[in-house]
Amino acid sequence: MRQFNKIVSVDHTKLQDWALQELEKYSKTEVEVYKDYPSSQDEIIGRIGNAEAVLVSWRTHLDREIISNCPNLKYIGMCCSLYDDESANVAVNFARDKGIEVTGIRDYGDPGVIEFIVSDLVRLLHGFGENQWREMPMELTNRKIGIIGLGVTGRLLAKCLLPFGADLYYFSRSRKKEWEAKNVKYLPLNELLETSEIVSIHLPKNIEILGKEEFAALGSGKILINTSLGLPFNEAAFQDWIKDTSNFAIFDGDGKNALDGRVLKHTNIISAEKSAGWSAETETRLSEKVIENLKNYLSRN
């Protein structure tokens, strides 16, 4: 198997130590590993230097200018999800047009996200924490729950909720007939919002799906859950909706990051400081998938 002339882990990718040691097998020179986040384009370019391969977390952007100024690059390994160019922190299409392989990973933090959603939802329905959704404690049984985005996370949530007897609906860019056969019913977006008591959003970054009209359709006495990176809704429209004290919102650390901190002071917003998708198991899966992507590239080239 061939080696890269040099591999750089350009920021804190959270790769485990065994994976960083494994990288040495695939680099002719010592692998450069950074455990912080660069503050400027020039710093990123300086860190990459003449390296042929770079590994990067979701927090550092590798845009066209950076890629153009690193002419030796042959491989960019994203230590995060890669859905499409629009939601990526790397100029994926631009890099590929220049002959640079770009890989990302999926399905590494989803179980923790689902555990967070179910845990906080049960606490809110029963009043096990500071808030209680309705006057009487409620079960998940027969709750009308809408899932926006039936990708890996959305499907895992549906799989988890079905045994509780929840009445499940979904909205997605494409129909998922195999899940409809399991009694997860498809509804157009506004109909899903009107029908559901609880709505959980699972979308890639930079997709805004809920605006003023959609929040009006969602209405009062509802629960909105967001664990997506960034805001999949218009913030001003959300602020108007959450002023209704019969509404509740649940966010993990990633889901709330882009929100104005003043909004989070609402007593009917439940937010966690931590990312729900991060755990020891997540870190292991991330490390394994990143190494596997790099090995697969080298075996083909």
N, C-alpha and C positions, 0 to 999 in steps of 0.2 A: 504494500500500500504506500502511495506517495505521501509526502509531507508538505505542509505549507512552509514558506521561508520563515514566517513569523506569525504568531497568533497573539492578539491583544483582547483582553476582556476589559472593555473601555470604561465600565462603570460597575456599580455594585449589582451584579447579575443574580446574586444569591445562589450561585452554583455551590454545591457542597465540596468539601476539601478533596474527596476522592475524585470528583469530576475534574477539578482543576489539575490534579496530579495526572489524570488520564490524558488531559490535553497535551502534556509534554511529549507523549508518544507521536503526536501528529504535527510537531513543530521542529524545524531544524535548529531554531534558537530558543532560548528560554522564553516561556510564555510570560507576557506582562499582564499582571492582574491589578486592577484598580478597585478599591473598596469604597470609593466615594462617587459623587456625581459631578461631571465637568460643568463649569459655569458659563462657558462661551464656545462658539464655533471654533475659534482658534485653538482653544484647549483640546477640544475633541480631535481636531486635525493633527495637533502635535502628539497626542497620545497614540493615534493610529499609525502615523509616520509612514514607513514603507511596508507595513504589514500586508499580507495577502488575505488574512482572515481576521474578522472582528466579531466579537460577541457583545451584545448590547441588551440592556433591560428596556422595559417600556417607558422609563422615565427620561431617557436621553434620545433626542431627535437626531437622526442622520438624514439631513435634507440634501437637495441636489447640489448645493454649494460644497458641502462637506465631502460628498461622494466624488465630486469632480476634482477636489483637491487631494484625493488619495488614489492616485492612478494605479497603484499596485494591487488594489483590492480585487479579490476574486470571489470572496465568500463573506456574506453577512449572516450570522446566526442570531436571530431574535430570540432572546430568552423570555418570551412572552407570546401571547396569541397573535396570530396573523390570519385575518379574515379577508381583507382587501386593502387596496392602496389607500383608500380614503380614511380608514380607521387606524392605519398603521403609523407608528412613529418613525418609520423608515420610508424614504421615497422609493417604494418597491418597484414600480413600473420603470422609473428612470434608471435604477440600478440594473434591472434585468435587460433593459435596452442597451446598456453598456457591457453586457456579457457577465455581469456579476450575479452569482447565485444568491438568492435570499430565501431563508427558511424560517419558519416560526413553529410554535407548538400549540397544541390544544389539549383539552381534557385533563388538565393537571390540578386545578384548584376547585373543581365543581363540587365534590362531596362536602367540603367545608362550607361552601355557600349554602347548600341545601340544609345542612344542619343548623346554620344560623337562621335561615328563614323560618324553618319549622319551629325552632326553639323560641324565637322572639314572637312569632305569631301565636303560639300556644299561650305564652305568658300574657300577651295582650288580650286574647279572647277570654281567658280565665281570670285575669286580674291578678296574676301571680307577682307582678311587679308594681310599679307606681301607677300604671294606667290600666283601665279596663274599658273595652270597646263598647259594650252595652251595659244596661243596668244589671242584668243577670249574667253570670258566667256562661260562655258559649263553647261548644265543642266544634271541632273541624267537621264533624258529621253533617252532611247536607249543606255545608257552606258553599256558596257559589263563588268559585275562584277562577279568575281569568289569567292566563299566562301569555304575555306578549313576547314572542320570539321562542319558537320551539326548536332551538338548537340543542346542543348537548346539555346545557344547564337546565333549560326549560323542560326537556324530556325527563331529566333526572328528577326534577321537582314533581312533575306529573306522576312518575312512577312511585314516588314516595307518598304522595297525597291520596292516590286511588284507594289504598287499603283502609284509609280513615273514613271512606264513604263520602268524600267531598264531591261536589258536582262541578266538573272541570270543563273549561272552555279555553280555546287558544286562538290567537291571531298570529299569522306568519306570512312571509313573502310567498311561500308556496304551501300547498295543502299537504298534510301528512296523513295519508289514508290509513297507514298502519296504526296510527294513534287514534284516529277516528273509530277504527274497529275496536279499540279498547275503551270506547265511550268517552274520549276527550273530544268534545264537540267544537267544530270550527265556527267562528262568528266573525263577520266584518268588524273592524276596529270599534266604531262607535256603538254598535250593538253589543259587543263584548263589554265595553265600559258601562253601558246602561244596565246590563244584566248582572254583572259580577258585583259581589260585595267586597271582594278582595282582589287586587290586581298586582301581579308581580312582573317586573320588566327585566328582560334578559336580552340585551342588544349590544352590538359592538360599539366602540367609541364613536363619537361624532355623528350619531343618528338621533335626531330630535323627532319624536313621534307624537308627543302630546303638546297641544297648544291650547288656546282659550276655548275653542270649540269642543275639543276632546275633554277638557276638565269639566265643562258644562254638562257633557254627556255622562261623565263619571258621577257627578252630583254629590249629594250629602250622605253622611253616615257610612262612608267607605274607608277602606284601608289600602294604601298604596305602598308597595315595596320596591325599592331600587337597590340592586347590588351591581349594576353596570358601571363601568368606568366612565366618568363624566356624567353629564345630565342628559337623559333621553327625553327631556321635556323643557318647555319654555319656563324659565325661572319666575318671571313676573306672573304668569298664569298659575303656576304652582303656589306662589305666595298668596294670591287671592283665594285659591281653593282651600289652603290649609288654615285660613282665618276662621273657617267654619269649624267650631270646636267638636263637632260630631265626626269630623274626618281625622284620620290618623295616617302617619307616614313612618315607615321603617327603613333606615339606611345603615349599611355597614360603613367601614372607614373609607372604602373606595367610592361607594355610592354618594357619600355626602361631601367629598372633597371639593367639588366645584361649586357648592352652595355658599351663598353669603352667610357668614357666621352668625349674623343677627337673626336670620330665619330659624336657625337651629335652636333658638331660645324658646320657641313655641313649645308649650308643655305637651302638645299632642304630636310632637315629633320624637321618635325614638331612634337614637343613633349610637353606633358603636365607634370607638376609636380605631379598632383594628380592622384590617381587611379580612372578610369572612373566608376568603379563598386561600388564606395562608396558614400552613401547618407544617409539621415535620414531614408528613406524608406528601404534601404539596411540593416541598423542596426536593424530596427524593425523585418524584415523578418528573419535575422540571429538569433536574440534572440529567436523568436518564434519557429524556427525549432530546435535549440539546446535544448531548454526546452522540446519540444515534444519528441525528441529522447530519452532523459533521462527518461522521464515519461513512455514511452513505454517499455523501458528496465525493469524498476522497476515493471511494471504491469505484466510482464511475468515471473519474478523471485521472 
